[in-house]
Amino acid sequence: MNREQFLRWIDKIYTTREEEIDCERLKELLPAYVDFEVADSNQTPTDAPLALVAVHLSQCPDCAEEHAALLAVARMVSEGTLPEPEAIVQEFEATTDEEVVA
C-alpha cells in the first residue's frame, strides 16, 4: 500500500457514518438521485436515503462511475441532445475500427 492509498483508506474511515447504504441499495436509489440532480443541480437532497447516496458515491469508485454515466445520459435527455441509437452505434464502430488500425 502506498501513501496515497493509505490516506484514502484513512479518509474513508473518518467519513464513515452510522447510517450508510451499500451498493445494492445505491442502485435502487440512483435514478431518483440523478433525477434530483438534473432537476436542480444547485440543491443538496434533504431526503435521508438520497442524502446517503452522496456519501456512498464519495467512497465507492465503481458506483461513482455508474453515477457519472447515468447523470451524463440524463442531462442529455433533459437537454434534448441524446443522439439516436444508430448514431451511437456508428460512433462506437468508428472508434473500434480506429483501435484495430492502431
Biopython code that builds the backbone (N, CA, C, O; Angstrom):
import numpy as np
from Bio.PDB.StructureBuilder import StructureBuilder

atoms = [
    (1, "MET", "N", (0.857, -1.167, 0.000)),
    (1, "MET", "CA", (0.000, 0.000, 0.000)),
    (1, "MET", "C", (0.906, 1.234, 0.000)),
    (1, "MET", "O", (1.806, 1.358, 0.830)),
    (2, "ASN", "N", (0.654, 2.132, -0.936)),
    (2, "ASN", "CA", (1.446, 3.356, -0.957)),
    (2, "ASN", "C", (0.771, 4.439, -0.113)),
    (2, "ASN", "O", (-0.323, 4.243, 0.414)),
    (3, "ARG", "N", (1.438, 5.570, 0.002)),
    (3, "ARG", "CA", (0.957, 6.662, 0.860)),
    (3, "ARG", "C", (-0.421, 7.160, 0.431)),
    (3, "ARG", "O", (-1.291, 7.390, 1.271)),
    (4, "GLU", "N", (-0.616, 7.322, -0.864)),
    (4, "GLU", "CA", (-1.894, 7.824, -1.379)),
    (4, "GLU", "C", (-3.035, 6.861, -1.056)),
    (4, "GLU", "O", (-4.112, 7.294, -0.645)),
    (5, "GLN", "N", (-2.813, 5.581, -1.234)),
    (5, "GLN", "CA", (-3.830, 4.583, -0.915)),
    (5, "GLN", "C", (-4.142, 4.600, 0.582)),
    (5, "GLN", "O", (-5.302, 4.515, 0.985)),
    (6, "PHE", "N", (-3.102, 4.709, 1.389)),
    (6, "PHE", "CA", (-3.281, 4.755, 2.837)),
    (6, "PHE", "C", (-4.121, 5.962, 3.249)),
    (6, "PHE", "O", (-5.027, 5.840, 4.072)),
    (7, "LEU", "N", (-3.819, 7.124, 2.677)),
    (7, "LEU", "CA", (-4.571, 8.339, 3.018)),
    (7, "LEU", "C", (-6.031, 8.230, 2.598)),
    (7, "LEU", "O", (-6.916, 8.691, 3.320)),
    (8, "ARG", "N", (-6.297, 7.626, 1.438)),
    (8, "ARG", "CA", (-7.688, 7.415, 1.003)),
    (8, "ARG", "C", (-8.405, 6.482, 1.964)),
    (8, "ARG", "O", (-9.566, 6.707, 2.306)),
    (9, "TRP", "N", (-7.719, 5.441, 2.398)),
    (9, "TRP", "CA", (-8.292, 4.480, 3.332)),
    (9, "TRP", "C", (-8.647, 5.167, 4.649)),
    (9, "TRP", "O", (-9.740, 4.974, 5.181)),
    (10, "ILE", "N", (-7.725, 5.964, 5.170)),
    (10, "ILE", "CA", (-7.966, 6.698, 6.411)),
    (10, "ILE", "C", (-9.143, 7.669, 6.229)),
    (10, "ILE", "O", (-9.993, 7.783, 7.112)),
    (11, "ASP", "N", (-9.191, 8.357, 5.103)),
    (11, "ASP", "CA", (-10.284, 9.290, 4.823)),
    (11, "ASP", "C", (-11.622, 8.563, 4.833)),
    (11, "ASP", "O", (-12.603, 9.081, 5.367)),
    (12, "LYS", "N", (-11.672, 7.376, 4.253)),
    (12, "LYS", "CA", (-12.920, 6.603, 4.240)),
    (12, "LYS", "C", (-13.352, 6.216, 5.641)),
    (12, "LYS", "O", (-14.543, 6.209, 5.953)),
    (13, "ILE", "N", (-12.386, 5.894, 6.480)),
    (13, "ILE", "CA", (-12.715, 5.545, 7.867)),
    (13, "ILE", "C", (-13.353, 6.741, 8.565)),
    (13, "ILE", "O", (-14.356, 6.594, 9.264)),
    (14, "TYR", "N", (-12.773, 7.924, 8.376)),
    (14, "TYR", "CA", (-13.283, 9.100, 9.075)),
    (14, "TYR", "C", (-14.569, 9.654, 8.474)),
    (14, "TYR", "O", (-15.290, 10.397, 9.139)),
    (15, "THR", "N", (-14.865, 9.303, 7.222)),
    (15, "THR", "CA", (-16.123, 9.761, 6.628)),
    (15, "THR", "C", (-17.235, 8.741, 6.797)),
    (15, "THR", "O", (-18.366, 8.979, 6.373)),
    (16, "THR", "N", (-16.928, 7.619, 7.407)),
    (16, "THR", "CA", (-17.948, 6.612, 7.674)),
    (16, "THR", "C", (-18.985, 7.185, 8.632)),
    (16, "THR", "O", (-18.653, 7.849, 9.615)),
    (17, "ARG", "N", (-20.234, 6.912, 8.324)),
    (17, "ARG", "CA", (-21.329, 7.390, 9.164)),
    (17, "ARG", "C", (-22.045, 6.204, 9.778)),
    (17, "ARG", "O", (-21.905, 5.069, 9.323)),
    (18, "GLU", "N", (-22.809, 6.484, 10.813)),
    (18, "GLU", "CA", (-23.543, 5.403, 11.456)),
    (18, "GLU", "C", (-24.536, 4.771, 10.494)),
    (18, "GLU", "O", (-24.723, 3.554, 10.490)),
    (19, "GLU", "N", (-25.164, 5.593, 9.690)),
    (19, "GLU", "CA", (-26.139, 5.085, 8.734)),
    (19, "GLU", "C", (-25.546, 5.229, 7.336)),
    (19, "GLU", "O", (-25.237, 6.335, 6.893)),
    (20, "GLU", "N", (-25.394, 4.113, 6.657)),
    (20, "GLU", "CA", (-24.855, 4.104, 5.305)),
    (20, "GLU", "C", (-25.674, 3.165, 4.443)),
    (20, "GLU", "O", (-26.494, 2.393, 4.942)),
    (21, "ILE", "N", (-25.443, 3.240, 3.143)),
    (21, "ILE", "CA", (-26.103, 2.323, 2.221)),
    (21, "ILE", "C", (-25.026, 1.523, 1.496)),
    (21, "ILE", "O", (-23.885, 1.968, 1.370)),
    (22, "ASP", "N", (-25.402, 0.343, 1.025)),
    (22, "ASP", "CA", (-24.465, -0.476, 0.271)),
    (22, "ASP", "C", (-24.717, -0.273, -1.230)),
    (22, "ASP", "O", (-25.622, 0.461, -1.627)),
    (23, "CYS", "N", (-23.911, -0.929, -2.040)),
    (23, "CYS", "CA", (-24.008, -0.758, -3.492)),
    (23, "CYS", "C", (-25.373, -1.171, -4.040)),
    (23, "CYS", "O", (-25.908, -0.532, -4.945)),
    (24, "GLU", "N", (-25.921, -2.235, -3.489)),
    (24, "GLU", "CA", (-27.232, -2.702, -3.954)),
    (24, "GLU", "C", (-28.317, -1.652, -3.700)),
    (24, "GLU", "O", (-29.137, -1.373, -4.575)),
    (25, "ARG", "N", (-28.313, -1.082, -2.512)),
    (25, "ARG", "CA", (-29.298, -0.044, -2.174)),
    (25, "ARG", "C", (-29.053, 1.203, -3.010)),
    (25, "ARG", "O", (-30.003, 1.867, -3.424)),
    (26, "LEU", "N", (-27.790, 1.528, -3.262)),
    (26, "LEU", "CA", (-27.486, 2.689, -4.089)),
    (26, "LEU", "C", (-28.106, 2.529, -5.477)),
    (26, "LEU", "O", (-28.678, 3.474, -6.020)),
    (27, "LYS", "N", (-27.992, 1.341, -6.039)),
    (27, "LYS", "CA", (-28.539, 1.118, -7.387)),
    (27, "LYS", "C", (-30.046, 1.323, -7.423)),
    (27, "LYS", "O", (-30.596, 1.715, -8.453)),
    (28, "GLU", "N", (-30.714, 1.063, -6.311)),
    (28, "GLU", "CA", (-32.157, 1.309, -6.225)),
    (28, "GLU", "C", (-32.452, 2.807, -6.173)),
    (28, "GLU", "O", (-33.440, 3.270, -6.743)),
    (29, "LEU", "N", (-31.595, 3.558, -5.488)),
    (29, "LEU", "CA", (-31.826, 4.989, -5.270)),
    (29, "LEU", "C", (-31.226, 5.878, -6.350)),
    (29, "LEU", "O", (-31.609, 7.041, -6.482)),
    (30, "LEU", "N", (-30.290, 5.341, -7.120)),
    (30, "LEU", "CA", (-29.548, 6.171, -8.070)),
    (30, "LEU", "C", (-30.429, 6.896, -9.093)),
    (30, "LEU", "O", (-30.198, 8.081, -9.331)),
    (31, "PRO", "N", (-31.415, 6.257, -9.703)),
    (31, "PRO", "CA", (-32.249, 7.003, -10.657)),
    (31, "PRO", "C", (-32.937, 8.220, -10.024)),
    (31, "PRO", "O", (-32.978, 9.288, -10.635)),
    (32, "ALA", "N", (-33.469, 8.074, -8.821)),
    (32, "ALA", "CA", (-34.119, 9.211, -8.153)),
    (32, "ALA", "C", (-33.102, 10.301, -7.820)),
    (32, "ALA", "O", (-33.405, 11.489, -7.923)),
    (33, "TYR", "N", (-31.909, 9.899, -7.425)),
    (33, "TYR", "CA", (-30.852, 10.860, -7.101)),
    (33, "TYR", "C", (-30.447, 11.646, -8.349)),
    (33, "TYR", "O", (-30.288, 12.865, -8.298)),
    (34, "VAL", "N", (-30.285, 10.946, -9.456)),
    (34, "VAL", "CA", (-29.915, 11.608, -10.717)),
    (34, "VAL", "C", (-31.041, 12.526, -11.178)),
    (34, "VAL", "O", (-30.780, 13.636, -11.641)),
    (35, "ASP", "N", (-32.283, 12.080, -11.058)),
    (35, "ASP", "CA", (-33.411, 12.951, -11.418)),
    (35, "ASP", "C", (-33.386, 14.225, -10.584)),
    (35, "ASP", "O", (-33.642, 15.314, -11.098)),
    (36, "PHE", "N", (-33.080, 14.091, -9.306)),
    (36, "PHE", "CA", (-32.980, 15.249, -8.416)),
    (36, "PHE", "C", (-31.870, 16.182, -8.890)),
    (36, "PHE", "O", (-32.055, 17.398, -8.944)),
    (37, "GLU", "N", (-30.719, 15.611, -9.232)),
    (37, "GLU", "CA", (-29.596, 16.423, -9.692)),
    (37, "GLU", "C", (-29.924, 17.162, -10.988)),
    (37, "GLU", "O", (-29.593, 18.337, -11.142)),
    (38, "VAL", "N", (-30.570, 16.473, -11.907)),
    (38, "VAL", "CA", (-30.892, 17.090, -13.197)),
    (38, "VAL", "C", (-31.941, 18.183, -13.012)),
    (38, "VAL", "O", (-31.881, 19.223, -13.668)),
    (39, "ALA", "N", (-32.895, 17.950, -12.123)),
    (39, "ALA", "CA", (-33.956, 18.935, -11.890)),
    (39, "ALA", "C", (-33.416, 20.209, -11.256)),
    (39, "ALA", "O", (-33.831, 21.306, -11.629)),
    (40, "ASP", "N", (-32.499, 20.080, -10.305)),
    (40, "ASP", "CA", (-31.955, 21.264, -9.631)),
    (40, "ASP", "C", (-30.579, 20.931, -9.072)),
    (40, "ASP", "O", (-30.446, 20.524, -7.918)),
    (41, "SER", "N", (-29.563, 21.110, -9.900)),
    (41, "SER", "CA", (-28.214, 20.700, -9.519)),
    (41, "SER", "C", (-27.595, 21.585, -8.435)),
    (41, "SER", "O", (-26.504, 21.280, -7.951)),
    (42, "ASN", "N", (-28.257, 22.660, -8.046)),
    (42, "ASN", "CA", (-27.691, 23.543, -7.019)),
    (42, "ASN", "C", (-28.151, 23.178, -5.607)),
    (42, "ASN", "O", (-27.687, 23.770, -4.632)),
    (43, "GLN", "N", (-29.045, 22.221, -5.495)),
    (43, "GLN", "CA", (-29.586, 21.845, -4.197)),
    (43, "GLN", "C", (-28.953, 20.544, -3.702)),
    (43, "GLN", "O", (-28.507, 19.713, -4.493)),
    (44, "THR", "N", (-28.926, 20.390, -2.403)),
    (44, "THR", "CA", (-28.488, 19.148, -1.779)),
    (44, "THR", "C", (-29.737, 18.415, -1.324)),
    (44, "THR", "O", (-30.624, 19.012, -0.714)),
    (45, "PRO", "N", (-29.813, 17.107, -1.623)),
    (45, "PRO", "CA", (-31.025, 16.385, -1.208)),
    (45, "PRO", "C", (-31.167, 16.361, 0.312)),
    (45, "PRO", "O", (-30.194, 16.136, 1.032)),
    (46, "THR", "N", (-32.375, 16.592, 0.787)),
    (46, "THR", "CA", (-32.636, 16.547, 2.219)),
    (46, "THR", "C", (-33.303, 15.238, 2.610)),
    (46, "THR", "O", (-33.322, 14.877, 3.787)),
    (47, "ASP", "N", (-33.847, 14.530, 1.636)),
    (47, "ASP", "CA", (-34.433, 13.223, 1.888)),
    (47, "ASP", "C", (-33.317, 12.290, 2.366)),
    (47, "ASP", "O", (-32.296, 12.147, 1.693)),
    (48, "ALA", "N", (-33.508, 11.663, 3.514)),
    (48, "ALA", "CA", (-32.441, 10.865, 4.136)),
    (48, "ALA", "C", (-31.812, 9.838, 3.195)),
    (48, "ALA", "O", (-30.587, 9.821, 3.075)),
    (49, "PRO", "N", (-32.587, 8.978, 2.519)),
    (49, "PRO", "CA", (-31.928, 7.996, 1.642)),
    (49, "PRO", "C", (-31.118, 8.660, 0.525)),
    (49, "PRO", "O", (-30.019, 8.204, 0.210)),
    (50, "LEU", "N", (-31.647, 9.727, -0.074)),
    (50, "LEU", "CA", (-30.908, 10.386, -1.148)),
    (50, "LEU", "C", (-29.654, 11.070, -0.626)),
    (50, "LEU", "O", (-28.643, 11.123, -1.327)),
    (51, "ALA", "N", (-29.703, 11.587, 0.574)),
    (51, "ALA", "CA", (-28.514, 12.210, 1.161)),
    (51, "ALA", "C", (-27.419, 11.164, 1.368)),
    (51, "ALA", "O", (-26.234, 11.480, 1.259)),
    (52, "LEU", "N", (-27.800, 9.937, 1.661)),
    (52, "LEU", "CA", (-26.821, 8.871, 1.845)),
    (52, "LEU", "C", (-26.171, 8.445, 0.532)),
    (52, "LEU", "O", (-25.072, 7.891, 0.531)),
    (53, "VAL", "N", (-26.845, 8.702, -0.574)),
    (53, "VAL", "CA", (-26.276, 8.371, -1.878)),
    (53, "VAL", "C", (-24.981, 9.145, -2.089)),
    (53, "VAL", "O", (-23.982, 8.572, -2.525)),
    (54, "ALA", "N", (-24.987, 10.431, -1.787)),
    (54, "ALA", "CA", (-23.785, 11.248, -1.975)),
    (54, "ALA", "C", (-22.621, 10.718, -1.153)),
    (54, "ALA", "O", (-21.483, 10.710, -1.623)),
    (55, "VAL", "N", (-22.890, 10.281, 0.053)),
    (55, "VAL", "CA", (-21.835, 9.727, 0.905)),
    (55, "VAL", "C", (-21.267, 8.461, 0.265)),
    (55, "VAL", "O", (-20.051, 8.289, 0.182)),
    (56, "HIS", "N", (-22.150, 7.586, -0.182)),
    (56, "HIS", "CA", (-21.694, 6.341, -0.794)),
    (56, "HIS", "C", (-20.873, 6.630, -2.052)),
    (56, "HIS", "O", (-19.833, 6.010, -2.272)),
    (57, "LEU", "N", (-21.336, 7.564, -2.869)),
    (57, "LEU", "CA", (-20.620, 7.881, -4.104)),
    (57, "LEU", "C", (-19.212, 8.413, -3.823)),
    (57, "LEU", "O", (-18.290, 8.183, -4.605)),
    (58, "SER", "N", (-19.054, 9.114, -2.720)),
    (58, "SER", "CA", (-17.732, 9.643, -2.390)),
    (58, "SER", "C", (-16.779, 8.545, -1.924)),
    (58, "SER", "O", (-15.567, 8.756, -1.874)),
    (59, "GLN", "N", (-17.313, 7.392, -1.588)),
    (59, "GLN", "CA", (-16.484, 6.313, -1.058)),
    (59, "GLN", "C", (-16.350, 5.109, -1.993)),
    (59, "GLN", "O", (-15.509, 4.241, -1.759)),
    (60, "CYS", "N", (-17.153, 5.046, -3.030)),
    (60, "CYS", "CA", (-17.168, 3.857, -3.893)),
    (60, "CYS", "C", (-16.914, 4.252, -5.351)),
    (60, "CYS", "O", (-17.815, 4.763, -6.016)),
    (61, "PRO", "N", (-15.705, 4.021, -5.849)),
    (61, "PRO", "CA", (-15.389, 4.412, -7.223)),
    (61, "PRO", "C", (-16.260, 3.725, -8.278)),
    (61, "PRO", "O", (-16.583, 4.334, -9.298)),
    (62, "ASP", "N", (-16.641, 2.470, -8.047)),
    (62, "ASP", "CA", (-17.472, 1.770, -9.028)),
    (62, "ASP", "C", (-18.845, 2.421, -9.153)),
    (62, "ASP", "O", (-19.335, 2.643, -10.260)),
    (63, "CYS", "N", (-19.460, 2.725, -8.020)),
    (63, "CYS", "CA", (-20.771, 3.372, -8.043)),
    (63, "CYS", "C", (-20.656, 4.809, -8.564)),
    (63, "CYS", "O", (-21.554, 5.296, -9.251)),
    (64, "ALA", "N", (-19.565, 5.475, -8.240)),
    (64, "ALA", "CA", (-19.358, 6.846, -8.736)),
    (64, "ALA", "C", (-19.254, 6.854, -10.261)),
    (64, "ALA", "O", (-19.743, 7.774, -10.915)),
    (65, "GLU", "N", (-18.623, 5.835, -10.817)),
    (65, "GLU", "CA", (-18.513, 5.722, -12.272)),
    (65, "GLU", "C", (-19.890, 5.498, -12.906)),
    (65, "GLU", "O", (-20.227, 6.109, -13.920)),
    (66, "GLU", "N", (-20.672, 4.617, -12.293)),
    (66, "GLU", "CA", (-22.027, 4.363, -12.792)),
    (66, "GLU", "C", (-22.879, 5.633, -12.692)),
    (66, "GLU", "O", (-23.648, 5.943, -13.602)),
    (67, "HIS", "N", (-22.739, 6.357, -11.591)),
    (67, "HIS", "CA", (-23.464, 7.607, -11.391)),
    (67, "HIS", "C", (-23.106, 8.618, -12.474)),
    (67, "HIS", "O", (-23.992, 9.258, -13.040)),
    (68, "ALA", "N", (-21.827, 8.767, -12.765)),
    (68, "ALA", "CA", (-21.387, 9.739, -13.764)),
    (68, "ALA", "C", (-21.979, 9.419, -15.135)),
    (68, "ALA", "O", (-22.406, 10.321, -15.856)),
    (69, "ALA", "N", (-22.006, 8.143, -15.491)),
    (69, "ALA", "CA", (-22.566, 7.739, -16.786)),
    (69, "ALA", "C", (-24.063, 8.003, -16.846)),
    (69, "ALA", "O", (-24.563, 8.546, -17.831)),
    (70, "LEU", "N", (-24.777, 7.620, -15.793)),
    (70, "LEU", "CA", (-26.227, 7.833, -15.766)),
    (70, "LEU", "C", (-26.558, 9.323, -15.764)),
    (70, "LEU", "O", (-27.500, 9.750, -16.432)),
    (71, "LEU", "N", (-25.801, 10.103, -15.027)),
    (71, "LEU", "CA", (-26.028, 11.548, -14.975)),
    (71, "LEU", "C", (-25.796, 12.185, -16.343)),
    (71, "LEU", "O", (-26.558, 13.058, -16.758)),
    (72, "ALA", "N", (-24.752, 11.756, -17.042)),
    (72, "ALA", "CA", (-24.476, 12.300, -18.377)),
    (72, "ALA", "C", (-25.631, 12.021, -19.332)),
    (72, "ALA", "O", (-26.045, 12.905, -20.082)),
    (73, "VAL", "N", (-26.150, 10.804, -19.308)),
    (73, "VAL", "CA", (-27.270, 10.447, -20.184)),
    (73, "VAL", "C", (-28.519, 11.228, -19.785)),
    (73, "VAL", "O", (-29.231, 11.739, -20.650)),
    (74, "ALA", "N", (-28.789, 11.325, -18.492)),
    (74, "ALA", "CA", (-29.980, 12.051, -18.031)),
    (74, "ALA", "C", (-29.920, 13.516, -18.426)),
    (74, "ALA", "O", (-30.938, 14.102, -18.794)),
    (75, "ARG", "N", (-28.740, 14.111, -18.354)),
    (75, "ARG", "CA", (-28.610, 15.520, -18.769)),
    (75, "ARG", "C", (-28.837, 15.677, -20.267)),
    (75, "ARG", "O", (-29.471, 16.635, -20.707)),
    (76, "MET", "N", (-28.317, 14.731, -21.049)),
    (76, "MET", "CA", (-28.552, 14.799, -22.497)),
    (76, "MET", "C", (-30.041, 14.670, -22.806)),
    (76, "MET", "O", (-30.558, 15.374, -23.674)),
    (77, "VAL", "N", (-30.720, 13.787, -22.110)),
    (77, "VAL", "CA", (-32.164, 13.615, -22.312)),
    (77, "VAL", "C", (-32.887, 14.904, -21.959)),
    (77, "VAL", "O", (-33.754, 15.349, -22.711)),
    (78, "SER", "N", (-32.547, 15.513, -20.824)),
    (78, "SER", "CA", (-33.248, 16.731, -20.394)),
    (78, "SER", "C", (-32.964, 17.906, -21.331)),
    (78, "SER", "O", (-33.795, 18.803, -21.472)),
    (79, "GLU", "N", (-31.795, 17.903, -21.967)),
    (79, "GLU", "CA", (-31.433, 18.983, -22.893)),
    (79, "GLU", "C", (-31.857, 18.678, -24.327)),
    (79, "GLU", "O", (-31.730, 19.524, -25.212)),
    (80, "GLY", "N", (-32.362, 17.462, -24.552)),
    (80, "GLY", "CA", (-32.767, 17.069, -25.896)),
    (80, "GLY", "C", (-31.590, 16.817, -26.816)),
    (80, "GLY", "O", (-31.716, 16.947, -28.034)),
    (81, "THR", "N", (-30.445, 16.457, -26.250)),
    (81, "THR", "CA", (-29.244, 16.259, -27.067)),
    (81, "THR", "C", (-28.788, 14.804, -27.121)),
    (81, "THR", "O", (-27.694, 14.517, -27.606)),
    (82, "LEU", "N", (-29.615, 13.885, -26.629)),
    (82, "LEU", "CA", (-29.247, 12.470, -26.666)),
    (82, "LEU", "C", (-29.278, 11.994, -28.110)),
    (82, "LEU", "O", (-30.313, 12.094, -28.769)),
    (83, "PRO", "N", (-28.163, 11.479, -28.613)),
    (83, "PRO", "CA", (-28.134, 11.020, -30.007)),
    (83, "PRO", "C", (-29.059, 9.822, -30.220)),
    (83, "PRO", "O", (-29.387, 9.090, -29.286)),
    (84, "GLU", "N", (-29.457, 9.651, -31.447)),
    (84, "GLU", "CA", (-30.264, 8.488, -31.808)),
    (84, "GLU", "C", (-29.388, 7.239, -31.679)),
    (84, "GLU", "O", (-28.173, 7.312, -31.861)),
    (85, "PRO", "N", (-30.000, 6.101, -31.366)),
    (85, "PRO", "CA", (-29.220, 4.869, -31.183)),
    (85, "PRO", "C", (-28.311, 4.536, -32.373)),
    (85, "PRO", "O", (-27.186, 4.074, -32.184)),
    (86, "GLU", "N", (-28.793, 4.769, -33.585)),
    (86, "GLU", "CA", (-27.994, 4.463, -34.771)),
    (86, "GLU", "C", (-26.714, 5.298, -34.811)),
    (86, "GLU", "O", (-25.654, 4.795, -35.185)),
    (87, "ALA", "N", (-26.811, 6.563, -34.427)),
    (87, "ALA", "CA", (-25.623, 7.426, -34.407)),
    (87, "ALA", "C", (-24.617, 6.948, -33.361)),
    (87, "ALA", "O", (-23.408, 7.012, -33.583)),
    (88, "ILE", "N", (-25.113, 6.474, -32.230)),
    (88, "ILE", "CA", (-24.228, 5.972, -31.179)),
    (88, "ILE", "C", (-23.498, 4.722, -31.662)),
    (88, "ILE", "O", (-22.298, 4.570, -31.433)),
    (89, "VAL", "N", (-24.221, 3.832, -32.328)),
    (89, "VAL", "CA", (-23.613, 2.604, -32.841)),
    (89, "VAL", "C", (-22.553, 2.947, -33.876)),
    (89, "VAL", "O", (-21.472, 2.357, -33.866)),
    (90, "GLN", "N", (-22.839, 3.888, -34.767)),
    (90, "GLN", "CA", (-21.864, 4.287, -35.787)),
    (90, "GLN", "C", (-20.606, 4.873, -35.147)),
    (90, "GLN", "O", (-19.491, 4.581, -35.580)),
    (91, "GLU", "N", (-20.786, 5.694, -34.124)),
    (91, "GLU", "CA", (-19.640, 6.282, -33.438)),
    (91, "GLU", "C", (-18.820, 5.198, -32.733)),
    (91, "GLU", "O", (-17.589, 5.231, -32.756)),
    (92, "PHE", "N", (-19.502, 4.248, -32.113)),
    (92, "PHE", "CA", (-18.817, 3.140, -31.451)),
    (92, "PHE", "C", (-18.017, 2.327, -32.466)),
    (92, "PHE", "O", (-16.856, 1.994, -32.229)),
    (93, "GLU", "N", (-18.639, 2.015, -33.587)),
    (93, "GLU", "CA", (-17.956, 1.223, -34.607)),
    (93, "GLU", "C", (-16.761, 1.966, -35.183)),
    (93, "GLU", "O", (-15.728, 1.355, -35.457)),
    (94, "ALA", "N", (-16.886, 3.267, -35.370)),
    (94, "ALA", "CA", (-15.767, 4.056, -35.870)),
    (94, "ALA", "C", (-14.612, 4.062, -34.867)),
    (94, "ALA", "O", (-13.448, 3.965, -35.257)),
    (95, "THR", "N", (-14.927, 4.174, -33.601)),
    (95, "THR", "CA", (-13.892, 4.148, -32.558)),
    (95, "THR", "C", (-13.227, 2.787, -32.514)),
    (95, "THR", "O", (-12.007, 2.690, -32.390)),
    (96, "THR", "N", (-14.028, 1.735, -32.617)),
    (96, "THR", "CA", (-13.495, 0.374, -32.576)),
    (96, "THR", "C", (-12.605, 0.127, -33.781)),
    (96, "THR", "O", (-11.548, -0.491, -33.649)),
    (97, "ASP", "N", (-13.013, 0.600, -34.959)),
    (97, "ASP", "CA", (-12.202, 0.444, -36.154)),
    (97, "ASP", "C", (-10.868, 1.170, -36.006)),
    (97, "ASP", "O", (-9.838, 0.648, -36.430)),
    (98, "GLU", "N", (-10.867, 2.363, -35.414)),
    (98, "GLU", "CA", (-9.641, 3.117, -35.211)),
    (98, "GLU", "C", (-8.691, 2.379, -34.278)),
    (98, "GLU", "O", (-7.479, 2.395, -34.491)),
    (99, "GLU", "N", (-9.228, 1.731, -33.245)),
    (99, "GLU", "CA", (-8.403, 0.984, -32.285)),
    (99, "GLU", "C", (-7.773, -0.222, -32.954)),
    (99, "GLU", "O", (-6.634, -0.570, -32.645)),
    (100, "VAL", "N", (-8.492, -0.872, -33.869)),
    (100, "VAL", "CA", (-7.978, -2.042, -34.567)),
    (100, "VAL", "C", (-6.830, -1.623, -35.483)),
    (100, "VAL", "O", (-5.824, -2.325, -35.578)),
    (101, "VAL", "N", (-6.978, -0.482, -36.156)),
    (101, "VAL", "CA", (-5.948, 0.005, -37.081)),
    (101, "VAL", "C", (-4.688, 0.390, -36.317)),
    (101, "VAL", "O", (-3.577, 0.138, -36.782)),
    (102, "ALA", "N", (-4.858, 1.002, -35.143)),
    (102, "ALA", "CA", (-3.708, 1.475, -34.368)),
    (102, "ALA", "C", (-2.951, 0.316, -33.825)),
    (102, "ALA", "O", (-1.945, 0.501, -33.141)),
]
sb = StructureBuilder()
sb.init_structure("model")
sb.init_model(0)
sb.init_chain("A")
sb.init_seg("    ")
for serial, (resi, resn, name, xyz) in enumerate(atoms, 1):
    if name == "N":
        sb.init_residue(resn, " ", resi, " ")
    sb.init_atom(name, np.array(xyz, "f"), 0.0, 1.0, " ", f" {name:<3s}", serial, name[0])
structure = sb.get_structure()
